[in-house]
Amino acid sequence: MNDFERYLDLLIEGDDIQLPEINTGDFVEDRQCIAQDLIHALRESGYLERLVAERSEPLREFLLGDIRNLIESDPRIEPGSVSMDWDKGKLFIAAQSEFGVIRSSVEVAK
């Protein structure tokens, strides 16, 4: 970690912490850290499962609004900057942060 990194977290892939060597881990910094935190918040919210189960387009749009509000509630995200695309069980997210645009996706249905 250098003096310029503001956020730091262990890398999570496939719901597992990546530990390449004993007592050391792969780390994510700043933009990647924020993206990882947003995906974890979404998974824990229950919104993604509801989005997959919802067949009504108006109710799906309502859930996407709830997801947008959840993402924008993170103080590291610029309000009004979130864009999302839902396609075949995968949610694609883009949002502006102090480190630039954060792009991430989460697969819900397999």
N, C-alpha and C positions, 0 to 999 in steps of 0.2 A: 504494500500500500504506500502510495506517495502522498505528499502534502495536498494534492489537488482533489483527491477522492473525498466525497462527502458521505456517501452511503456505501456500505459494504455488507455482504451477506454470503453465506455458504451457497454454492450452486446446488439446485435441486433439479434432478432430471428423473422423470418417471416416478415421481413421489419418493425418491431416494436421494439422500445427501451424497454427493460425489466425494469419496475419500480415496484418492489415488495412492496415498501412502499413509502409514500409521501416524495418527495425530496431526495430519495436515489435510486440508481440503482445497478444492477448487473454489475460488471466490468469484462473485459477480460484484460489479461496482456501478455506482451512479445509475445510469439509464437502465442497464440490465437488472439491477437490484430493484428499481421501481417497477419495472415490467413484471418481474417475478412476484413481487408483493401484490400487484394488482391481480394477477392470475390466482394467487392463493386466496385473496379476499373474495373473488368471484366464485371460486369453488366452494368456499365455506359458506357463502350466502344462501345457497340452494337455488339461486335464480337460474343457473344453467340447466339443471334437471327439469325445472318447471318449463323452461323455454323449449326443451326437446319434447316434452309431453304435450304442450299446448298446440291445439290444432286450429284454434280461432286466430285469424290474422290480426284483428284489432287487439285481442288480449296479448298476442305475441309482441305487438308494437308497444303495448303498455309495459310488458316485462323488459323490453329493450330500453325503455325510458328509465325504469328502475335501475337497470345495469349501468346506464350512463350516469345516473345520479350517484351511484356507489363509487364509480371510478372518479368522478369529479369531486367527491368528498375527500379524496386524498389531497392533502395540502401541497403535495409536490406536482400536482396536475393543474394546468391552467384551465379554469372554468370556461366552458363553451368550446373547448378544442377537441373534444372526443368525437371520433367517428367510428362506426362499427358496421360490419357486414356479417350477416348470418347465412351460412350456406352448408346444407347437408350435415348438420351436427357439429359444425366448426364455427367458432366466433372469432372474427378478426377485429383487432382493436388498434386504433392509432390515437395518440393524444400528445399534446405539447407539454413539455416539462422544462425546467431550467437548463437541462442538458440537451435539449433538442427534442425532436419527435421520437416518441416511444412507439414501437410497433411490436405487437405480440398476437398470439393466437392460442386458443384453447379448444381441444377436441372434446366433445361431450359424448357423442354417440359413435359407436364403432360398428 
